[in-house]
Amino acid sequence: VILLVMSSVKAGPQLTHRQRQALATQKLIVDAARSLFLARGYAATTIDDIAREAGVAVSTVYSVFGNKRGIFRAIREALHQ
């Protein structure tokens, strides 16, 4: 669900402050995960690692993406846009 929102919401003046914050948080998580997956590999990277690297709570990562597969799916979809 979040992945659909990310791809369908365009940055611009119509977004609220909270929506811009949510998109920024999603980007922090995806960027941190991408970096860690490349450096350590998918299997060796934990949600805790991703949260720490992104500077967010573990519960935020789960709330936004559900699980590690959800983050990986977002990375993959971003590559195909």
C-alpha positions as CSV (number, residue, x, y, z in Angstrom):
1,V,0.0,0.0,0.0
2,I,2.8,2.4,0.9
3,L,4.6,1.6,-2.3
4,L,1.6,2.6,-4.3
5,V,1.3,5.9,-2.4
6,M,5.0,6.6,-2.9
7,S,4.8,6.2,-6.6
8,S,1.5,8.0,-7.1
9,V,2.2,11.0,-4.9
10,K,4.2,13.7,-6.6
11,A,6.3,16.2,-4.7
12,G,5.0,19.6,-5.0
13,P,3.0,22.4,-3.2
14,Q,-0.1,20.2,-2.9
15,L,1.6,18.0,-0.3
16,T,1.2,18.7,3.3
17,H,4.2,19.1,5.6
18,R,3.4,15.7,7.1
19,Q,3.3,14.1,3.7
20,R,6.6,15.6,2.8
21,Q,8.1,14.3,6.1
22,A,6.7,10.8,5.4
23,L,8.2,10.7,1.9
24,A,11.6,11.9,3.3
25,T,11.5,9.2,6.0
26,Q,10.7,6.6,3.3
27,K,13.7,7.8,1.3
28,L,16.0,7.7,4.3
29,I,15.0,4.0,4.9
30,V,15.3,3.0,1.2
31,D,18.7,4.7,0.8
32,A,20.0,3.1,4.0
33,A,18.8,-0.3,3.0
34,R,20.2,-0.1,-0.5
35,S,23.6,0.9,0.9
36,L,23.6,-1.9,3.5
37,F,22.4,-4.5,1.0
38,L,25.2,-3.6,-1.3
39,A,27.8,-3.6,1.4
40,R,26.7,-6.6,3.5
41,G,24.2,-8.5,1.4
42,Y,20.5,-8.8,1.8
43,A,20.6,-11.8,4.2
44,A,23.2,-10.2,6.5
45,T,21.3,-6.9,6.9
46,T,18.8,-6.7,9.6
47,I,15.9,-4.3,10.1
48,D,17.7,-3.0,13.2
49,D,20.7,-2.2,11.0
50,I,18.5,-0.4,8.5
51,A,16.8,1.6,11.2
52,R,20.1,2.6,12.8
53,E,21.6,3.6,9.4
54,A,18.5,5.6,8.5
55,G,18.3,7.3,11.9
56,V,14.7,6.1,12.6
57,A,13.1,3.7,15.0
58,V,12.7,0.1,14.2
59,S,9.0,0.4,14.5
60,T,9.0,3.1,11.9
61,V,10.7,0.8,9.4
62,Y,8.0,-1.9,10.1
63,S,5.2,0.7,9.9
64,V,6.3,2.1,6.6
65,F,7.4,-1.1,4.8
66,G,6.1,-4.1,6.8
67,N,9.3,-6.1,6.5
68,K,12.6,-6.4,4.7
69,R,11.0,-7.8,1.5
70,G,8.9,-4.6,1.4
71,I,12.0,-2.4,1.5
72,F,13.6,-4.5,-1.2
73,R,10.5,-4.3,-3.4
74,A,10.6,-0.5,-3.0
75,I,14.2,-0.4,-4.1
76,R,13.5,-2.6,-7.1
77,E,10.5,-0.6,-8.1
78,A,12.5,2.6,-7.9
79,L,15.0,1.2,-10.3
80,H,12.3,0.5,-12.9
81,Q,10.7,4.0,-12.8
